[in-house]
Amino acid sequence: MKSLILTSLLIAASLSTGFAQVSYSGKVELGYLKFQNTTQESEWIVDYIKGDYNGLDVNLVNSIKFKENFTAGVGIGYLNILNKSGISIFSDFEYTPLKTKVSPLLNTKVGYSNIWNQYGDRTGTALVELGAGLKYKITERWGVYVQSGILLTQKSSLVPIKIGVQF
């Protein structure tokens, strides 16, 4: 009986995947984070990001691709802002409206970032990124892209300028 249920579930899963045109997609991106301003002034002794400080981030995203235009996934990233390291965990949604070799793209990330400060403590806040850019398909499966937008995290507003490879 257990094998019948398991077999039925496997058949149903493979059929739904075939009809929904779902496949795996991943991407690696490198970004330069241009500091804009703080979104909230703090009276605390430890500020999240204060002053004109820029940073870098590296992200790895694993996604499910629906048809050819939309991906939804989860990602993990390394942050370095103000020479302080941190990590981010986020959900990633990307929409590419055209099926041409060069296409615009829209991207949204929502998650959490955690940066270690100078006192050895951690400052964790929400992370929201809205981006737009251009994607160039090298093959049906591989592509490169550039994008920019706005990133809100660590009580600060930053402009990310990113390049990435999608596979």
Buried (B, 14 or more C-beta within 10 A) or exposed (E): EEEEEEEEEEEEEEEEEEEEEEBEBBBBBEBBBBBBEBEEEEEEEEBBBBEEBEBEBBBEBBBBBBEBBBBBBBBBBEBBBBEBEBBBEBBBBBEBEEEEEEBBBBBBBEBEBBBEBEEEEEBBBEBBBBBEBEBBBEEEEEBBBBBBBEBBBBBBBBBBBBBBBBE
